[in-house]
Amino acid sequence: MKISILGTDYEIIECEKDDERLEGNDGFCNYYSKYILLHKEYFPDDKHASGKDKEERKKYVLKHEIIHAFWCECGLHEASINEEWAVNVVATQFEKMLAAFKEAGAV
């Protein structure tokens, strides 16, 4: 699947957890080659994780990596901030932010 990030196409690729491009992470955004990697299965060893848990984790990781892509396309990936911390905040709160924007008529 391809998505547009500020006019730049990024491909979203699902791969195996042991794909070395993931560098041990659940997801990875490659700013230079313009792709986002997600591993195919979340919590593969957790017998207690439900299908809903896995789907929610996948959505969170995808939001997180898309935010990295937006920041890169804005030039913020080189800003002197703790990018990972800030991306986590936005990814965690995005749905609440979107709901507030809609409620206020801002979108």
Sine and cosine of phi, psi and omega as CSV:
sin_phi,cos_phi,sin_psi,cos_psi,sin_omega,cos_omega
0.00,0.00,0.61,-0.79,0.09,-1.00
-0.90,-0.43,0.59,-0.81,0.09,-1.00
-0.77,-0.64,0.40,-0.92,0.02,-1.00
-0.99,-0.16,0.81,-0.58,0.06,-1.00
-0.91,-0.42,0.98,-0.21,-0.02,-1.00
0.77,0.64,0.67,0.75,0.05,-1.00
1.00,0.03,-0.05,1.00,0.03,-1.00
-0.95,-0.30,0.78,-0.62,0.01,-1.00
-0.98,0.22,0.74,-0.67,0.12,-0.99
-0.86,-0.50,0.70,-0.71,0.08,-1.00
-1.00,-0.06,0.70,-0.72,0.08,-1.00
-0.98,-0.18,0.84,-0.54,-0.10,-0.99
-0.84,-0.55,0.79,-0.61,0.13,-0.99
-1.00,-0.06,0.70,-0.71,-0.05,-1.00
-0.64,-0.77,0.10,-0.99,0.03,-1.00
-0.96,0.28,0.48,-0.87,-0.03,-1.00
-0.84,0.54,-0.54,0.84,-0.05,-1.00
-1.00,0.08,0.13,0.99,0.06,-1.00
-0.88,0.48,0.85,-0.52,-0.09,-1.00
-0.89,0.46,-0.37,0.93,0.02,-1.00
-0.92,0.38,-0.39,0.92,0.04,-1.00
-0.95,0.31,-0.32,0.95,0.03,-1.00
0.80,0.59,0.58,0.82,0.03,-1.00
0.99,0.15,0.10,1.00,-0.02,-1.00
-0.99,-0.14,0.21,-0.98,0.07,-1.00
-0.98,0.22,-0.40,0.91,0.01,-1.00
-0.42,-0.91,0.24,-0.97,-0.02,-1.00
-0.40,-0.92,0.71,-0.70,0.08,-1.00
-0.95,-0.32,0.87,-0.49,0.06,-1.00
-0.99,-0.12,0.96,-0.27,-0.06,-1.00
-0.92,0.40,-0.54,0.84,-0.13,-0.99
-0.99,0.15,-0.67,0.75,-0.01,-1.00
-1.00,-0.06,-0.09,1.00,0.11,-0.99
0.89,0.45,0.81,0.58,0.13,-0.99
-0.62,-0.79,0.39,-0.92,0.07,-1.00
-0.86,-0.51,0.80,-0.61,0.04,-1.00
-0.98,-0.22,0.66,-0.75,0.12,-0.99
-0.73,-0.69,0.66,-0.75,0.05,-1.00
-0.99,0.16,0.47,-0.88,-0.17,-0.99
-0.93,0.37,-0.52,0.85,-0.12,-0.99
-0.74,-0.67,0.83,-0.56,0.04,-1.00
-0.99,-0.14,0.60,-0.80,-0.01,-1.00
0.84,0.55,0.72,0.70,-0.07,-1.00
-0.89,0.46,-0.44,0.90,-0.05,-1.00
-0.99,-0.16,-0.01,1.00,-0.04,-1.00
-0.99,-0.11,0.96,-0.27,-0.03,-1.00
-0.94,0.34,-0.26,0.97,-0.05,-1.00
-1.00,-0.08,-0.19,0.98,-0.01,-1.00
-0.97,0.25,0.82,-0.57,-0.01,-1.00
-0.99,0.15,0.19,-0.98,0.09,-1.00
-0.86,0.50,-0.58,0.82,0.03,-1.00
-0.91,0.41,-0.67,0.75,0.04,-1.00
-0.85,0.53,-0.71,0.70,-0.03,-1.00
-0.91,0.42,-0.67,0.74,0.00,-1.00
-0.91,0.41,-0.66,0.75,0.02,-1.00
-0.90,0.44,-0.65,0.76,0.03,-1.00
-0.90,0.44,-0.68,0.73,0.01,-1.00
-0.87,0.49,-0.69,0.72,0.02,-1.00
-0.89,0.46,-0.68,0.73,0.00,-1.00
-0.88,0.47,-0.73,0.68,-0.02,-1.00
-0.89,0.46,-0.65,0.76,0.03,-1.00
-0.89,0.45,-0.71,0.70,0.06,-1.00
-0.85,0.53,-0.72,0.70,-0.03,-1.00
-0.84,0.54,-0.74,0.67,-0.05,-1.00
-0.95,0.32,-0.55,0.84,0.07,-1.00
-0.91,0.42,-0.63,0.78,0.05,-1.00
-0.89,0.45,-0.67,0.75,0.10,-0.99
-0.82,0.57,-0.69,0.72,-0.01,-1.00
-0.89,0.45,-0.69,0.73,0.04,-1.00
-0.87,0.49,-0.71,0.71,-0.02,-1.00
-0.89,0.45,-0.64,0.77,0.03,-1.00
-0.89,0.46,-0.73,0.68,-0.03,-1.00
-0.91,0.41,-0.36,0.93,0.09,-1.00
-1.00,0.02,-0.13,0.99,-0.05,-1.00
1.00,0.07,0.15,0.99,-0.06,-1.00
-0.99,0.13,-0.19,0.98,-0.02,-1.00
-0.92,0.39,-0.24,0.97,0.03,-1.00
-0.95,-0.30,0.11,0.99,0.02,-1.00
-0.94,0.35,0.43,-0.90,-0.04,-1.00
-1.00,0.04,0.89,0.46,0.07,-1.00
-0.77,-0.64,0.25,-0.97,0.10,-1.00
-0.99,0.16,1.00,0.00,-0.11,-0.99
-0.86,0.52,-0.70,0.71,-0.06,-1.00
-0.88,0.47,-0.66,0.75,0.03,-1.00
-0.89,0.46,-0.75,0.66,-0.04,-1.00
-0.91,0.42,-0.66,0.75,0.04,-1.00
-0.89,0.46,-0.67,0.75,0.04,-1.00
-0.87,0.49,-0.66,0.75,0.02,-1.00
-0.88,0.48,-0.76,0.66,-0.03,-1.00
-0.90,0.43,-0.70,0.71,-0.01,-1.00
-0.88,0.47,-0.62,0.78,-0.02,-1.00
-0.95,0.32,-0.61,0.79,-0.11,-0.99
-0.98,-0.17,-0.01,1.00,-0.14,-0.99
-0.83,0.56,-0.73,0.68,-0.05,-1.00
-0.89,0.46,-0.61,0.79,0.06,-1.00
-0.93,0.38,-0.63,0.78,0.04,-1.00
-0.90,0.44,-0.71,0.70,0.00,-1.00
-0.88,0.47,-0.67,0.74,0.03,-1.00
-0.88,0.48,-0.66,0.75,0.02,-1.00
-0.92,0.39,-0.65,0.76,0.06,-1.00
-0.87,0.50,-0.70,0.71,0.01,-1.00
-0.90,0.43,-0.70,0.72,0.00,-1.00
-0.87,0.49,-0.59,0.81,-0.02,-1.00
-0.99,0.11,-0.11,0.99,-0.03,-1.00
0.97,0.25,0.41,0.91,-0.04,-1.00
-1.00,0.05,-0.13,0.99,0.05,-1.00
-0.76,-0.65,0.00,0.00,0.00,0.00
